[in-house]
Amino acid sequence: PELKFDLVFIDGGHDYAVARQDLLNMRDLAHATTVLVIDDLVPWEQDHGVGPARAWADLLDEGVVTCDEIWQDGRRVDAPAPPGSRSLS
């Protein structure tokens, strides 16, 4: 699409394949300085955190995304760690 966004917020599917595809799909909506926020990077929460955390880590390793900040439960952190119910990057 021709329309590009300055901010993309992903809070989508929680299994690995869907979370990965959500992240890859955002590329069509982003420009070089788009801020990407992904929710649920809490792998200790088995129901909804494992897939997004793994997808995010894989795409970081592949160089598809970069990480400037991580926030957990309203505080900036170096890395998500339990306990915690909400982690964003």
Secondary structure as UniProt FT lines:
FT   STRAND          5..10
FT   HELIX           16..25
FT   HELIX           26..29
FT   STRAND          30..38
FT   TURN            43..44
FT   TURN            46..49
FT   HELIX           50..61
FT   TURN            62..63
FT   STRAND          70..72
FT   TURN            73..74
FT   STRAND          75..77
FT   STRAND          87..88
//
